[in-house]
Amino acid sequence: MSIKVDIISGFLGAGKTTLIKKLFKTGFNGEKVVLIENEFGEIGIDGSFLKEVGIDIKEINSGCICCSLVGDFSKSMEEVINKFNPNRIIIEPSGVGKLSDIIKAVENLKLDLVLNIVATIVDGAKCKIYMKNFGEFFNNQVEDAKSIIISKVENLEDEKIIEVYNLLKNKNPNANIILTSLPNVDEKKLLEVLEKNALIPEQMKEKLDHEHCCHSHEEGHEHCCHSHEEGHEHCCHNHDEDHEHCCHSHEEERHHHNADEIFVSYGFESVRAYSKEELSHILDSLRDENVCGLVLRAKGILRASDNDSWYYFDYVSGDYQINEGKEDFIGRFVVIGSKLNKKNIEKIILIK
């Protein structure tokens, strides 16, 4: 019997780990499931979070899957199958991995595998800015997904949800789009929807059908159109309203960069303890692009100085959360972004 392969992708901080932990709560009908969790960085962090729910992990560090398809990826898949004999393998690619490369890698393996769930998680609040600034990676994940999950919808107004829906449908008209608050979602129902690639609920569809991707320039709204003859996509705004004018050529979007050409990841270990106030100050400092470079993601585990727990923190493009968690063996801090200043970041984190 073929082994199911599920790919759960998503740009940095979209909520992949949260979704995977939710799906594991379903029990997958008693199937034996193994997660291949791929970190972009020198120090693995997510593995610690996932081990809390008893998930077997084969980590591939120092680069994304799409940068090491021929070697590590194939070898890891074979190791997983030989060691665990699973019914299902879940692949969580790096947030900056290209979904098309990962799908191709799975299809090229000479193993008895069948692609099952191919999903991308999109942070609704960050969708537009990531689409514009990191389109080669972000759009690739959107365009090649069977299902697109818009996460963190509980923080969005209806108008923003509709805008994000239209942006995603424009990139992938055939995708099944799902709106969800991951912490509150019914995991069994979500798994069923992802496996069946079901349609969105009728009432939401009716509401969205009344919306149009093209709006009047006179109203100062965004106008999205495609020129089939030129093969270019245009996102045009009314100059009279001082809006931005941006035009992207599909030729430009076809650049084939590896993630490590655009993104940088630094991992730090720390034996010292931090108060919540100190950690908040550190994460606030990462917002200063002039000092740190563009920090898109930071995450880690540090020993607390003001209680007996450890602090688990999660930073996504300026927003962050700090929670108390189980103790670990050493503090770890990973920063991912573009044009990062390692020296300054290290000073801020280690408080030198």
N, C-alpha and C positions, 0 to 999 in steps of 0.2 A: 504494500500500500504506500502511495506517495506521501512524502512529508510535506505538510503545509508550511509555507513561508509567509510570514506577515512582516511588512515593512512599515514602521511607524516613524515618519520623518517630520521635520518641522524646523523652522529657523531658530536661532539662538533664543532660548527662554520661552518658547511658545507653550510648553507644558507637556512634552513627550513623556518625561519620567512620571509625572502625575497620572497621565492616561494609562501608561503601562501598569502601574501599581493598581489602578482601578480595574483594568481588564483581568489581572491575575486574581482578583477577588471573585471573579465568576467561576473559577475552578476549571474553565475550559472543558466542561463535561468529562472530567477525569483524565484528560489527555496529559501525556508527559510533555512539558513545555520547557524549552531552554531559550534564554535571552542572550543574544550577542550584542553587547553594549559597547558602542564605539565612542571613545572620547577624542576630542580635538584638544590636545594639550599634553603636558609633561607629567601631570599628576592626575590620576583618575579620582573623580569625586562621586559621580552618580552611582558607581558600583556600591559604595557604602550605604547610600539611601535604599537601594534596591535589595541589598542583602537582608535588610530588616524584614522583608516579607518573604524571605526564603527562596529567592530566585537564583538559579545557577547562572553564572556569568562567565563569559570568555571575553575579556577586554582586549581591545587593540588600541594601544596608545600611540602618541607622537605622530599624529597625522590622521586624516579621515580615510574611510574605506575607499573612496574613489581615488585616493592617491596610491593605494597599495592593492589594487584589485588582483593582479596576477599572483602576488605572493601571499601576504598575510590573510587576505579574505578567503581565498580558496582553501588554504591550509586550515584556517579556523573552522570553516564549515565542515570539512572532513573530520577534524578532531571532535567537534561537537557531536556529529552523527555516530562516530565510532565509540565515543566515551559514554554518551547518554542515551543513544538510540531513541530520540524523541519522536513524538507524533507531530509536533509543531515547533518551528523555530521563529522567534521574533527578533527582527533586526532593528535596533535603534541606532540609526546613523548619526554621525556628528551633525550638529545644527547647521554647519556650513557645507555638508556633503551634497552632491548633486544626485537627486533621486533617479534620474535617467541612467546614470552610471551604475548605481546600485542594482537597479532592475536588470540591466544588461549583464552585470556580473553574476547574478543569480541564474539568469537564463542560460549563460554560457557554461555553468558548472555541469559536468557530466555525472549528475547525481539524480536520484529519483525524487525530484522536488516539484511542487506546484505552487505558483504565486497565488496567494489567497487574499489577504487584506493588503492594499497599497494605499496608505492614508498619509495625509499631511495635516499637521496642526498649524493654524495661523492665529497669532495674537491679533484680535480685531483692532485694538487700539494702535498697533504698530504697522499694520498691513500696508497702508499707503506709503509711509516713509521708507519702509524696507523695500517695497516694490520699486521705488524710485532710485534709492541709493545702492541697493545690492541686488538688482534685478537678475543678474546672471545666475545667482545661486537661489534667491528667493523664488523667482518666477519658474525656475526649473522644477522646484519641488511642487509648485502649484500645478503646472502644466501636465506633469506626469502622474498625478495622483488619481486614483479611482474615487476616493472620498476625501473631502476637505472639511476639517472640523474647525469652526471658528470658536476659539476659546475666549474665556473671560468676558462673555457677552453680558454678564451681570453688571459690568461697569460701563456699558455702552447705551447711548440713547438709540431709539429706533431708527432715526435718520442716519446715524453712523453705521448701524448694522446693515441697512439697505445699501449704503454706499459701498461698504466692504463686499457685500454679496455681489454687487454689480461688477466691481473690480475683478473678483475671482472668477465669475462666470465669463467675463470678457477674455480671461486667459485660458479657461478650461470649461467650455460650454457643456461638456458631457459629465462633469464631475457631480457626484452626489454631495451636496453641501449640507452640513449638520451644524446647528447652533447649540452650544452647550456651555454650562458652567461646570467645569470638570469636578470640582469638589462635591457637587450635589447631584451629579448625573446618575441615572440608573444604569449600572455597569452591564447588566445582562441584556437590557434593551439596546444599549449602545453596541455591544458585541454583535448582536443579531443584525442591527442595521448595517454595520461595517461589513459583515460577511455576506449579506444579501445584496449589498450595494443598493439599498432601498431608496425611494424618492423621499424628498422632504415632505413633511406633513402638508396636506392639501390646503389648510387654511393659511399657512405661511406662504405657500406658492401663489395663492390667489392675491395675497397682499403685495407680493413682490412683482407679480405680473403687471400690476398697474404702474410700476415704476419704470422709467426709461433711462437707458444709459446716456442718451443724448438730451441735453437740456438747452434751452434758449440762451444765446449769448446776451440777449437783452436783459435777462434776469441775473446775469453775472454768475451763472453756474458752469460747472465743468462740462465740456463737450468732448465726447470720446467717439472717434470715428476711425474707420479703416479704409485705406486706399488700396484696393486689390491690385490696381495697375502698378502702383509704385511699390507695393509690399511693405509699406511703412505704417507704423502706428503713430498716431498723433494724439497728444493730450494737450489741448489748447485752452487757454483761459483768456478772458476779456482783459486787454491791456488797460482799458479805461478804468477798470476797477482795481488797477495795480496788482493784478494776479500774475502768478508765475506762468511763463510760457515754456513748455518743454516738449521736444519732439525726439523720439527714440527710433532709430532705424532698426529693423529686424536684423540687418547685417551686423550692426553694432552689438546686438544682443547675442549674437552667435559666437562671441569670443569664448575660447576654451581655456580658461584659467584654472589652475589647481587652487584649492582653498588656501594653501600656504603661500601663494603669491599675493593674496589680498588680505588675509587675516593672520594675526599673530596670537599665540597663546603662551602665557607664562604661568608656571606653577611655583608656589612658594610653600615651604614648611615652616612652622613656627611652634616652639615649645612654650612660649610665654602665654599667660592668660590675659583676656581682654574683658573689660566691663562692657555692658551693652551701649553705654554712652560713647566709649572709645570706638567700638565697632561702627556705630552710626556715623561718627565723625569720619572714619575711614571711607565708608561707602559714599558719604556726601562728597568727599574730596575727589572720588573717581569721576565725578561729573565734569570736572574742569578739563576740558579738551586741550587747553594750552599747556597744562602741566602733565597730563597723563596720556594724551592722545585720545582717540575715540574708543571708549570702553563700551562695548555692546553687552557684555555678559561677565558676571563675576559670581562665583559660588564657592562654598567651602564650609569647613567645620573648625571651630576654634574653642579652646578651653575658656570657660567663663571665670572671671575673677570675682564676680559679685554674687555667685550662687554655686551650687554643686553640680550643675548641668554643663553641657556644651552648647555653644551657639551654632545653629545651622542657618546660613544666610544665602539669599538668592537675589542677585541684582540683574535687572534687565533694562538697559538703556535709560538709566537715571532713576528708575523705580526699584525699590528693594523691600524685602521682608526679612525679619530676624526672628527665629523661633528657637526654643530650647529643645534639646534632643538628648539621645543616649550618648554616653561617653565613648570616645574613640582612643586611639593610641598616640596620635600626634596631630597637631593642628595643620590644616591644609587650606590653601587659598589659590584659586585658579582665576585668571583674568584673560578674557578673549576680546579682541577688538582689532582695530586698524591703526597703523602708525603709532603703536604704543611706545611710551617712554619707560622702559623697564626700570631704569635707575630710579626715577622719581616714584614710580609705583611701589617699588621695593621699600623705599624710604617711608612712604605713607603707611604701608601695611605692617612692616616690621618696626615702625616708629624708631628709626635710627637717628 
